[in-house]
Amino acid sequence: MKELAKLLIDKNYSISSVESFTVGRFAAEIGSISGISAVYKGSLVSYQTIIKEKVLNIDPLLIDQHGVVSYAIADAMVKKGQHLFDSDICISFTGNAGPNAMEDKPVGLIYIGIQFKDQTQVFEEYLDGSRDEIQSKAIHLGIKYLKNMIK
């Protein structure tokens, strides 16, 4: 995370995050870096579907059609988050960390969305491990994807 923070600060790219199954862990990690306040705008933890609908203004029909654990919702979360925070970069996390299948989707299926200015990428991953391990692995993948996009 320190390398990512240095990149963001050096290039003066503002960043925000919108998290679901990671429950603010990305925000906690980036927020612990000294000097990050120069570029980190904030985070929204949209854990429940109602928050995705009411705060992020994600169309309930999109959620009904694809489920919250989906490419479409990761994409919507990151775009709405970038707009909400007016940041250069936004990252979103949605997925199922377990312990049970959700929306007929397996434990470990996760999506990471990244909006970098006007470019959007969504990554689908299948991660194994405990709930904590899946969350941690997702955050580390998100950091890796962010660093690659910025470089």
One Martini backbone bead per residue (centre of mass of N, CA, C, O) as a GRO file, in nm:
protein
  151
    1MET     BB    1   0.055   0.064  -0.017
    2LYS     BB    2   0.294   0.264  -0.013
    3GLU     BB    3   0.348   0.263  -0.318
    4LEU     BB    4   0.075   0.372  -0.401
    5ALA     BB    5   0.079   0.634  -0.239
    6LYS     BB    6   0.328   0.752  -0.376
    7LEU     BB    7   0.214   0.761  -0.661
    8LEU     BB    8  -0.029   0.943  -0.601
    9ILE     BB    9   0.130   1.182  -0.485
   10ASP     BB   10   0.337   1.229  -0.717
   11LYS     BB   11   0.080   1.257  -0.938
   12ASN     BB   12  -0.180   1.380  -0.812
   13TYR     BB   13  -0.399   1.148  -0.746
   14SER     BB   14  -0.710   1.098  -0.683
   15ILE     BB   15  -0.893   0.894  -0.432
   16SER     BB   16  -1.139   0.628  -0.410
   17SER     BB   17  -1.396   0.423  -0.235
   18VAL     BB   18  -1.602   0.119  -0.295
   19GLU     BB   19  -1.751  -0.099  -0.053
   20SER     BB   20  -1.841  -0.422   0.048
   21PHE     BB   21  -1.700  -0.707   0.141
   22THR     BB   22  -1.449  -0.528   0.268
   23VAL     BB   23  -1.557  -0.317   0.483
   24GLY     BB   24  -1.309  -0.084   0.467
   25ARG     BB   25  -1.013  -0.198   0.436
   26PHE     BB   26  -0.895  -0.015   0.226
   27ALA     BB   27  -0.936   0.250   0.378
   28ALA     BB   28  -0.766   0.173   0.627
   29GLU     BB   29  -0.498   0.131   0.477
   30ILE     BB   30  -0.469   0.405   0.328
   31GLY     BB   31  -0.526   0.586   0.590
   32SER     BB   32  -0.241   0.491   0.736
   33ILE     BB   33  -0.092   0.681   0.548
   34SER     BB   34   0.132   0.912   0.537
   35GLY     BB   35  -0.006   1.185   0.339
   36ILE     BB   36  -0.285   1.087   0.199
   37SER     BB   37  -0.466   1.349   0.228
   38ALA     BB   38  -0.378   1.475  -0.051
   39VAL     BB   39  -0.566   1.224  -0.220
   40TYR     BB   40  -0.776   1.115  -0.017
   41LYS     BB   41  -1.132   1.137  -0.012
   42GLY     BB   42  -1.273   0.840   0.031
   43SER     BB   43  -1.554   0.632   0.159
   44LEU     BB   44  -1.786   0.363   0.074
   45VAL     BB   45  -2.001   0.147   0.254
   46SER     BB   46  -2.200  -0.088   0.054
   47TYR     BB   47  -2.317  -0.355   0.187
   48GLN     BB   48  -2.599  -0.293   0.124
   49THR     BB   49  -2.820  -0.267  -0.128
   50ILE     BB   50  -2.964  -0.001  -0.039
   51ILE     BB   51  -2.702   0.171  -0.067
   52LYS     BB   52  -2.660   0.133  -0.366
   53GLU     BB   53  -2.931   0.270  -0.433
   54LYS     BB   54  -2.950   0.540  -0.242
   55VAL     BB   55  -2.644   0.651  -0.267
   56LEU     BB   56  -2.539   0.549  -0.565
   57ASN     BB   57  -2.777   0.504  -0.773
   58ILE     BB   58  -2.849   0.212  -0.834
   59ASP     BB   59  -3.026   0.023  -1.028
   60PRO     BB   60  -3.246  -0.219  -0.930
   61LEU     BB   61  -3.258  -0.369  -1.206
   62LEU     BB   62  -2.956  -0.435  -1.219
   63ILE     BB   63  -2.956  -0.605  -0.964
   64ASP     BB   64  -3.175  -0.808  -1.046
   65GLN     BB   65  -3.026  -0.908  -1.306
   66HIS     BB   66  -2.713  -0.962  -1.163
   67GLY     BB   67  -2.645  -0.880  -0.896
   68VAL     BB   68  -2.405  -0.778  -0.663
   69VAL     BB   69  -2.233  -1.021  -0.779
   70SER     BB   70  -2.087  -0.826  -1.032
   71TYR     BB   71  -1.978  -0.660  -1.297
   72ALA     BB   72  -2.202  -0.442  -1.317
   73ILE     BB   73  -2.171  -0.342  -1.017
   74ALA     BB   74  -1.873  -0.270  -1.015
   75ASP     BB   75  -1.906  -0.061  -1.238
   76ALA     BB   76  -2.118   0.121  -1.102
   77MET     BB   77  -1.966   0.179  -0.840
   78VAL     BB   78  -1.713   0.321  -0.966
   79LYS     BB   79  -1.862   0.545  -1.120
   80LYS     BB   80  -2.028   0.662  -0.884
   81GLY     BB   81  -1.784   0.711  -0.696
   82GLN     BB   82  -1.628   0.911  -0.867
   83HIS     BB   83  -1.856   1.118  -0.871
   84LEU     BB   84  -1.907   1.156  -0.566
   85PHE     BB   85  -1.579   1.229  -0.510
   86ASP     BB   86  -1.421   1.361  -0.736
   87SER     BB   87  -1.210   1.155  -0.876
   88ASP     BB   88  -0.964   1.011  -1.062
   89ILE     BB   89  -0.995   0.760  -0.866
   90CYS     BB   90  -1.159   0.434  -0.843
   91ILE     BB   91  -1.259   0.171  -0.614
   92SER     BB   92  -1.413  -0.156  -0.628
   93PHE     BB   93  -1.599  -0.393  -0.409
   94THR     BB   94  -1.733  -0.718  -0.498
   95GLY     BB   95  -1.873  -1.008  -0.317
   96ASN     BB   96  -1.790  -1.347  -0.184
   97ALA     BB   97  -1.666  -1.446   0.148
   98GLY     BB   98  -1.880  -1.568   0.313
   99PRO     BB   99  -1.974  -1.891   0.388
  100ASN     BB  100  -2.195  -1.863   0.159
  101ALA     BB  101  -2.380  -1.874  -0.086
  102MET     BB  102  -2.473  -1.612  -0.332
  103GLU     BB  103  -2.680  -1.589  -0.580
  104ASP     BB  104  -2.550  -1.858  -0.688
  105LYS     BB  105  -2.261  -1.780  -0.574
  106PRO     BB  106  -1.954  -1.835  -0.497
  107VAL     BB  107  -1.721  -1.858  -0.290
  108GLY     BB  108  -1.475  -1.610  -0.407
  109LEU     BB  109  -1.640  -1.423  -0.575
  110ILE     BB  110  -1.497  -1.137  -0.742
  111TYR     BB  111  -1.498  -0.770  -0.780
  112ILE     BB  112  -1.293  -0.522  -0.951
  113GLY     BB  113  -1.305  -0.174  -0.976
  114ILE     BB  114  -1.164   0.068  -1.217
  115GLN     BB  115  -1.131   0.426  -1.219
  116PHE     BB  116  -0.940   0.613  -1.470
  117LYS     BB  117  -1.093   0.858  -1.522
  118ASP     BB  118  -1.226   0.728  -1.837
  119GLN     BB  119  -1.126   0.443  -1.734
  120THR     BB  120  -1.250   0.101  -1.734
  121GLN     BB  121  -1.210  -0.174  -1.497
  122VAL     BB  122  -1.293  -0.528  -1.462
  123PHE     BB  123  -1.238  -0.782  -1.217
  124GLU     BB  124  -1.230  -1.135  -1.209
  125GLU     BB  125  -1.240  -1.354  -0.918
  126TYR     BB  126  -1.106  -1.656  -0.758
  127LEU     BB  127  -1.108  -1.716  -0.414
  128ASP     BB  128  -0.942  -1.847  -0.138
  129GLY     BB  129  -1.058  -1.912   0.187
  130SER     BB  130  -1.126  -1.717   0.415
  131ARG     BB  131  -1.282  -1.435   0.468
  132ASP     BB  132  -1.025  -1.277   0.538
  133GLU     BB  133  -0.853  -1.378   0.296
  134ILE     BB  134  -1.033  -1.273   0.069
  135GLN     BB  135  -1.020  -0.978   0.143
  136SER     BB  136  -0.711  -0.947   0.137
  137LYS     BB  137  -0.664  -1.042  -0.156
  138ALA     BB  138  -0.838  -0.826  -0.291
  139ILE     BB  139  -0.678  -0.580  -0.199
  140HIS     BB  140  -0.406  -0.665  -0.326
  141LEU     BB  141  -0.513  -0.670  -0.613
  142GLY     BB  142  -0.606  -0.378  -0.626
  143ILE     BB  143  -0.327  -0.257  -0.586
  144LYS     BB  144  -0.198  -0.384  -0.834
  145TYR     BB  145  -0.390  -0.263  -1.047
  146LEU     BB  146  -0.339   0.031  -0.979
  147LYS     BB  147  -0.035   0.041  -1.031
  148ASN     BB  148  -0.051  -0.046  -1.330
  149MET     BB  149  -0.225   0.197  -1.428
  150ILE     BB  150  -0.037   0.431  -1.332
  151LYS     BB  151   0.227   0.325  -1.484
   0.00000   0.00000   0.00000
